[in-house]
Amino acid sequence: MTWIININKCMRCGGCVSVCPTAALELRDNVIRDEKLCKLCGLCDQACPVDAIKVNKP
């Protein structure tokens, strides 16, 4: 599985950060993901209003 963010689409609203159940995301200049905490659940993908995040599952 992969986690991809399109930084050109991201509007830095923080919606993905607020729905992450493991606190794996942090909003700085861009969204930063802690790979050790991220479970690739896809909630951030669903929460993004501009489809900037994609969690690709096999």
C-alpha positions as CSV (number, residue, x, y, z in Angstrom):
1,M,0.0,0.0,0.0
2,T,1.1,3.5,-0.6
3,W,0.3,7.0,0.7
4,I,0.6,9.9,-1.7
5,I,-0.1,13.6,-1.3
6,N,-0.3,16.1,-4.1
7,I,1.2,19.2,-2.5
8,N,-0.1,21.3,-5.4
9,K,-3.7,20.4,-4.6
10,C,-3.4,20.5,-0.8
11,M,-5.0,23.6,0.6
12,R,-3.6,22.9,4.1
13,C,-7.0,22.8,5.8
14,G,-6.0,20.2,8.4
15,G,-9.0,18.0,7.8
16,C,-6.7,15.0,7.3
17,V,-4.9,15.7,10.5
18,S,-8.0,15.9,12.5
19,V,-9.4,12.5,11.4
20,C,-6.2,10.5,11.7
21,P,-6.8,8.0,14.5
22,T,-3.1,7.4,15.2
23,A,-2.0,11.1,15.0
24,A,0.4,10.2,12.2
25,L,-0.2,13.4,10.3
26,E,1.1,16.9,11.1
27,L,0.4,20.1,9.3
28,R,3.5,22.2,8.6
29,D,4.2,23.9,5.3
30,N,2.8,20.6,3.9
31,V,1.2,17.6,5.5
32,I,3.9,15.4,7.1
33,R,3.2,11.7,7.7
34,D,4.9,9.6,10.3
35,E,5.3,6.2,8.5
36,K,5.7,4.4,11.8
37,L,2.4,5.6,13.2
38,C,0.4,5.5,9.9
39,K,-1.8,2.4,9.5
40,L,-2.9,3.4,5.9
41,C,-6.5,3.3,7.0
42,G,-7.5,5.8,4.3
43,L,-9.5,8.2,6.6
44,C,-7.3,11.1,5.5
45,D,-8.0,10.3,1.9
46,Q,-11.8,10.3,2.5
47,A,-11.6,13.6,4.5
48,C,-9.6,15.6,2.0
49,P,-12.0,18.0,0.2
50,V,-9.8,18.5,-2.8
51,D,-8.6,14.8,-3.3
52,A,-5.0,15.7,-2.6
53,I,-4.3,12.5,-0.6
54,K,-4.5,9.0,-2.1
55,V,-4.1,5.8,-0.2
56,N,-3.7,3.1,-2.7
57,K,-4.5,-0.4,-1.5
58,P,-3.5,-3.5,-3.6
